Amino acid sequence: MDYVGRPGPSPVLAALFAAGTLRENDRILDLGCGAGLDAVALARWGCRDVTGVDVEPAHVAAARRRAARARLGHRVRFVEADACALQDAFGEGAFDVAWDGLLLNNLRGEDEARYARSVAHVLARDGLLALQFRVTKRAWERGAEATSPALERWFRFGPPASTLIPEHTGRPRVPPYARVAVQVGVRNARRA
Ligand SMILES: C[S@@+](CC[C@H](N)C(=O)[O-])C[C@H]1O[C@@H](n2cnc3c(N)ncnc32)[C@H](O)[C@@H]1O
């Protein structure tokens, strides 16, 4: 799959950074980083320790090229890794913040449980998991959250998702109900 992504970094991520939810000194993990738009943007905004992971070798290669072109390779690195098995690649508590820009949407069943355990392992205690996820307008109006029993086993959830933005798909005929929302304040509460 050749994932091209949005034309620019996530506006949700930009808002979190502007609000000080993510800080320049945080060790930040971008889960399912795709072609590296968000991770490289974080480095450009001043973050000094950014790591993007993706299972697709072609995406990791594209992300590395992006960082090299931006001359930000000293602040951001890209690793080919499965977000559901991060224990294989990183130590316990290796990151302060994990940013998920639409990866969780792709995971189902057992993978979601593996993801939750894996991310909890590599996040510092009280580290922040920020989730940007897709919801339908209808689900949003019913109060959709990114929570699930699998995630709640490892993370303490804060207030419900707090914003809703139109999703840029780059495809004019994509259904108008496509939206992305963010849930923050999701703190790593437990350890294996
Ligand atoms: C919808 S794309 C989002 C990419 C990027 N975060 C963005 O917002 O532009 C989902 C990405 O997750 C990656 N992915 C899917 N399953 C994964 C897994 N188990 N571990 C790591 N990355 C995964 C895909 O290869 C893809 O690049």
The ligand as an ORCA input file, in Angstrom:
! r2SCAN-3c Opt
* xyz 0 1
  C      -4.385      5.748      8.089
  S      -2.615      5.631      8.038
  C      -2.178      7.053      9.039
  C      -0.768      7.516      8.791
  C      -0.354      8.775      9.549
  N      -0.464      8.576     10.996
  C      -1.166      9.961      9.102
  O      -2.062     10.374      9.844
  O      -0.899     10.485      8.012
  C      -2.264      4.267      9.126
  C      -0.790      3.883      9.156
  O      -0.614      2.871     10.148
  C       0.279      1.884      9.645
  N       0.011      0.639     10.373
  C      -1.038     -0.215     10.242
  N      -0.953     -1.216     11.143
  C       0.186     -0.968     11.877
  C       0.809     -1.628     12.955
  N       0.296     -2.747     13.479
  N       1.939     -1.104     13.466
  C       2.480      0.030     12.944
  N       1.929      0.700     11.918
  C       0.787      0.206     11.384
  C      -0.016      1.818      8.154
  O       1.063      1.266      7.444
  C      -0.264      3.306      7.851
  O       0.946      3.957      7.502
*
